[in-house]
Amino acid sequence: PHVQIVRHDLTVLPASEREAGACALAANDARLPFDIARGPLLRAQLIRLEQQDHILLFNLHHIAGDAWSIGILAREFGALYTGFASGVPPRLPDLAIQYADYAAWQRDWLRGATLEALLASVKSELAEIEPLELLYDHPRPATPSYRAAAVPFEISGSLWARIESIAHSENATNFMLLFAAWGLLLARYADRSDLILGTDAAGRDRLETEPLIGFFVNQLAVPVRVRPNDTFGTLLERTRADLLNAYANQHLPFELLVEALSPERDLSRHPLFQCKIVLEDAAPSLDLSSIKASLFAAGHPTIKTDLRLVVRTHGGALSGRIEYALDLFEESTAAGMAQRLLTLLNSAASAPEVPLAFISLLSEREKQMLFAQEAGADQELH
């Protein structure tokens, strides 16, 4: 089916109310369901704010596209717009394959002995690990709302340089190091030595899939094993091996893994892991020739796990955010976790050969306050 562009003229509103009106239209559209059987799976709205100021809102169902697809959509829309605006018939590059070809290949390949071998490899790593329980600010509801909020943080250039040096010395990527640090932090918070941490794989390891709009991303469940006498370097080495194994098996659909592991059914939580970490790409660009354009995200933030660490590199530093389920956590708790993650990274970068049991999550100010409280308690006893 063709995509119809719904038009809204907000110039009838006072100028001070137009942006809020556009956000309300975006939020309302985000709540509308798609008819997956009949389509279309893409909706479009053109919102007029001023004579020369508009918002073009696309709403793409996740079954039809992933984050990688947004960049392709923006690039191809820009090429088509520029072509039509200039009077030159636009022509997009021919595709070597279609998404249906990829789906047919996956169905044909992922069965029998191949599927059994993938399942056996992943199941052996995850079968005995229990769900992660953290200290929550609120009881877990039987039916989650999936509402989310986020706490941002920044890693300074100097700390990032030390992190890169440690990762390089262990033949690991920066993401592997951040994965190890996030896993260690969660293990400390939950007082656990073994847990499962989730992440995403783009699923586009073939050149032919790179220009396709479609859903290729897959969730990976990766074990994290923390041993107090190990050093951070040892933890990073183990994390590297576990992540490489997970990426080697990235074409195993997550739903088949869940079916094979058969965890206890609990609709209040994610079936295999409660926390994730993802590396976020830079925002895609939109080139509309003579028109000044920028991309923005609309809608209400949601989360399907308890916590999600999102990191993005830019220049010589890193920024990130901890997204948290509003059903479970207060902002202060998430902010405290962000601060402790920075403290942990700084401690690990300063002394990667110190046993994990001695890596502190407390800042110098928190240590001084704790020492003062203990000293005061001793004086009262005497």
C-alpha positions in Angstrom: 0.0 0.0 0.0 1.0 3.6 -0.7 2.0 5.8 2.2 -0.3 8.8 2.5 1.1 12.0 4.0 -1.3 13.5 6.6 -1.0 17.3 6.7 -1.5 19.4 9.8 -1.4 23.2 9.8 -0.5 24.6 13.2 -0.1 28.2 12.1 -3.7 28.6 13.3 -2.3 28.3 16.8 -0.4 31.0 18.7 3.4 30.7 18.0 4.1 29.8 21.6 1.8 26.7 21.4 2.9 25.2 18.0 5.9 23.2 19.2 3.8 21.6 22.0 1.1 20.9 19.4 3.6 19.1 17.1 4.9 17.0 20.1 1.3 16.1 20.9 0.6 15.0 17.3 3.8 12.9 17.4 2.9 11.3 20.7 -0.6 10.5 19.5 0.7 8.9 16.4 3.3 6.8 18.3 0.4 5.3 20.4 -1.6 4.2 17.3 -1.2 0.5 16.4 -0.2 -0.7 13.0 -2.1 -3.3 11.0 0.8 -5.7 10.4 -1.3 -8.0 8.2 -2.5 -5.3 5.8 0.1 -2.5 6.2 1.4 0.0 5.5 4.1 -0.2 8.1 5.2 3.3 7.6 3.1 6.4 8.4 4.0 10.0 7.5 2.7 13.4 8.7 3.7 16.9 7.5 3.3 19.5 10.3 3.4 23.1 9.3 4.8 25.5 12.0 5.6 28.5 9.9 5.6 29.5 6.2 9.1 28.1 5.9 9.3 25.8 8.9 7.8 22.2 8.8 8.2 18.9 10.6 8.1 15.7 8.5 7.2 12.9 10.9 7.9 9.3 9.9 6.6 6.4 12.1 8.2 3.1 11.0 7.1 -0.2 12.7 10.1 -2.0 14.2 9.2 -5.2 12.2 10.0 -3.3 9.0 13.2 -1.5 10.0 15.9 -1.1 12.7 18.1 1.8 13.7 20.5 1.2 10.8 17.5 1.5 8.5 16.8 5.0 9.7 20.0 6.2 8.2 19.2 4.5 4.9 15.7 6.0 4.9 17.1 9.5 5.5 19.7 9.2 2.8 17.3 7.9 0.2 14.6 10.4 1.0 17.1 13.2 0.7 18.2 11.9 -2.7 14.6 11.6 -4.0 13.6 15.0 -2.7 16.7 16.7 -4.3 16.0 15.0 -7.6 12.4 15.9 -7.8 13.1 19.5 -6.6 15.7 20.0 -9.3 13.7 18.5 -12.1 16.2 15.7 -12.6 14.5 12.2 -12.4 15.9 10.6 -9.2 17.3 7.1 -9.4 18.4 5.1 -6.4 21.1 2.5 -6.7 19.9 -1.0 -7.6 19.8 -3.5 -4.8 21.6 -6.8 -5.1 19.0 -8.5 -3.0 15.7 -7.7 -1.2 14.8 -8.3 2.4 12.7 -11.3 1.3 15.8 -12.9 -0.1 17.6 -12.5 3.2 14.6 -14.0 5.1 14.5 -17.0 2.7 18.2 -17.6 3.1 17.9 -17.5 6.9 15.0 -19.9 6.9 16.9 -22.3 4.6 20.2 -22.1 6.5 19.0 -22.0 10.1 17.6 -25.5 10.6 18.6 -29.0 11.3 22.2 -29.6 12.4 23.2 -26.0 12.0 20.4 -24.8 14.3 21.1 -27.5 16.9 24.8 -26.6 16.9 24.1 -22.9 17.5 21.6 -23.7 20.2 23.9 -26.1 22.0 26.8 -23.5 22.0 24.7 -20.7 23.5 22.7 -22.9 25.9 25.8 -24.3 27.5 26.9 -20.7 28.5 23.5 -19.5 29.9 21.5 -22.4 31.2 22.4 -22.2 34.9 22.3 -18.4 35.4 19.4 -17.1 37.4 17.6 -13.8 36.7 19.2 -10.7 38.0 17.6 -9.0 41.1 18.7 -5.5 41.9 17.7 -3.3 44.8 14.6 -1.5 43.4 13.0 1.6 44.6 9.5 0.2 43.8 8.1 -3.3 43.7 8.1 -4.9 40.3 4.5 -4.6 38.9 2.8 -7.7 37.4 2.3 -5.8 34.2 5.1 -3.3 33.3 4.2 0.0 31.8 7.6 0.2 29.9 7.8 3.9 30.7 11.4 5.1 30.9 13.6 8.0 31.7 17.4 8.6 31.4 20.3 10.0 33.3 23.2 11.3 31.0 26.9 11.2 31.9 30.2 12.1 30.2 33.6 10.4 30.2 36.4 12.9 30.0 38.9 12.8 27.2 41.7 11.9 29.7 39.8 9.0 31.2 38.8 7.8 27.8 42.4 7.8 26.6 43.4 5.6 29.5 40.4 3.3 28.8 41.5 3.0 25.2 45.0 2.1 26.3 43.9 -0.7 28.6 41.5 -2.1 25.9 44.4 -2.0 23.4 46.7 -3.9 25.8 44.2 -6.7 26.1 43.5 -6.8 22.4 39.9 -5.8 23.1 37.6 -3.0 21.8 36.5 0.0 23.9 33.0 -1.5 23.8 34.2 -4.7 25.3 35.8 -2.8 28.2 32.6 -0.8 28.8 30.7 -4.1 28.7 33.0 -5.6 31.4 32.7 -2.5 33.6 28.9 -2.4 33.3 28.7 -6.1 34.1 31.0 -5.7 37.1 28.9 -2.7 38.4 25.7 -4.7 38.2 27.3 -7.7 39.8 28.3 -5.5 42.7 24.8 -4.0 43.0 23.2 -7.5 42.9 25.9 -9.2 45.0 26.2 -11.8 42.3 29.1 -13.5 40.6 27.3 -14.7 37.5 24.7 -12.8 35.4 23.5 -12.4 31.9 23.9 -9.1 30.1 22.1 -8.2 26.9 23.3 -6.3 23.9 22.4 -5.9 20.2 24.0 -7.2 17.0 23.4 -5.3 13.8 23.0 -8.6 11.9 24.4 -7.1 8.7 27.6 -9.0 8.3 27.2 -9.4 4.5 27.8 -6.5 2.2 24.6 -7.1 0.3 22.5 -6.3 3.5 24.1 -3.0 4.2 21.8 -0.9 1.9 18.6 -2.7 2.9 15.8 -1.2 5.0 14.6 -4.0 7.2 14.8 -5.6 10.6 18.2 -7.3 10.9 19.1 -6.5 14.5 19.1 -9.4 17.0 19.4 -9.4 20.8 22.4 -11.2 22.3 22.5 -12.8 25.7 26.1 -12.7 27.1 27.3 -14.2 30.3 29.3 -12.1 32.8 31.4 -14.0 35.3 33.0 -12.0 38.1 35.6 -13.6 40.4 36.8 -11.4 43.3 40.4 -12.5 43.0 40.5 -11.8 39.2 41.9 -8.5 38.0 40.0 -6.2 35.7 42.4 -7.3 32.9 41.3 -10.9 33.5 37.6 -9.9 33.5 38.2 -8.0 30.2 39.9 -11.0 28.7 37.0 -13.2 29.6 34.4 -10.7 28.4 36.2 -10.4 25.1 36.0 -14.2 24.6 32.3 -14.3 25.6 31.4 -11.4 23.3 33.2 -12.9 20.4 31.4 -16.2 20.9 28.0 -14.3 21.1 28.7 -12.4 17.9 29.8 -15.7 16.2 26.3 -17.0 17.0 24.5 -13.7 16.2 22.2 -15.2 13.6 20.5 -17.4 16.1 17.1 -15.6 16.6 16.6 -14.5 20.1 13.1 -16.0 20.3 14.5 -19.5 19.4 17.1 -19.1 22.2 14.3 -18.2 24.7 12.3 -21.2 23.5 15.3 -23.5 23.9 16.2 -22.3 27.4 12.5 -22.3 28.6 12.9 -19.9 31.5 10.1 -19.7 34.0 7.4 -17.6 32.4 7.1 -14.2 34.0 5.4 -11.4 32.1 6.7 -8.8 34.5 10.3 -9.1 33.3 12.5 -9.7 30.2 12.8 -13.4 29.6 16.6 -13.8 29.8 18.3 -10.6 31.0 17.2 -7.6 33.0 19.9 -5.1 31.9 21.5 -4.2 28.5 24.3 -2.2 27.0 24.3 -0.8 23.5 26.6 1.3 21.4 24.7 4.1 19.7 25.8 5.3 16.3 25.9 9.0 15.4 22.6 10.5 14.3 22.1 10.1 10.5 22.3 13.2 8.4 19.6 14.5 6.2 20.6 16.4 3.0 17.7 18.2 1.3 19.9 20.4 -1.0 18.8 24.1 -0.5 16.6 23.3 2.6 18.1 23.4 6.0 17.1 20.1 7.7 17.9 18.2 10.9 16.7 15.0 12.4 15.0 14.6 15.7 13.3 11.8 17.6 9.7 12.0 18.7 7.5 10.0 21.1 7.7 8.8 24.6 10.9 6.9 25.8 10.2 3.2 26.6 12.3 0.4 27.9 11.7 -3.4 28.0 14.5 -4.2 30.5 15.1 -2.8 34.0 18.2 -0.8 32.9 20.0 0.0 29.7 23.4 1.6 29.3 23.7 3.5 26.0 27.1 4.8 25.0 28.2 6.9 22.1 31.8 8.0 21.1 32.5 11.4 19.7 35.9 12.9 19.1 38.2 11.9 21.8 35.6 11.4 24.5 32.4 9.4 25.3 28.9 10.3 26.3 26.3 8.0 27.6 23.1 7.6 29.5 21.5 5.1 31.8 17.9 4.5 30.8 15.8 3.1 33.6 12.3 1.7 34.1 10.1 4.3 35.9 8.2 1.3 37.4 11.3 0.3 39.4 13.7 3.2 39.9 13.9 6.8 41.0 16.1 9.2 39.2 18.5 9.5 42.1 19.2 5.8 42.0 20.1 5.9 38.3 22.2 9.0 38.8 24.1 7.2 41.6 24.7 4.2 39.3 26.1 6.6 36.6 28.5 8.2 39.1 29.6 4.8 40.4 30.2 3.6 36.8 32.5 6.5 36.3 34.3 5.8 39.6 34.7 2.2 38.6 36.1 3.0 35.2 38.6 5.5 36.8 39.7 2.9 39.4 40.1 0.2 36.8 42.0 2.5 34.5 44.3 3.5 37.3 45.1 0.0 38.5 43.9 -2.7 36.1 46.0 -5.4 37.9 44.3 -4.8 41.3 41.9 -7.7 42.3 38.3 -6.8 41.6 37.4 -7.1 45.3 39.5 -4.0 45.9 38.1 -1.8 43.2 35.9 0.7 45.0 32.7 2.2 43.8 32.8 5.1 46.2 34.1 8.5 45.3 36.7 10.2 47.5 34.0 12.4 49.0 31.8 9.3 49.8 34.9 7.6 51.4 35.6 10.6 53.6 31.9 10.7 54.7 32.0 7.0 55.5 35.2 7.3 57.5 33.7 10.2 59.4 30.6 8.3 60.2 32.6 5.3 61.4 34.8 7.5 63.5 31.8 9.1 65.1 30.3 5.7 65.9 33.6 4.6 67.5 33.6 7.7 69.7 30.1 7.0 70.9 31.0 3.4 71.8 33.9 4.7 74.0 
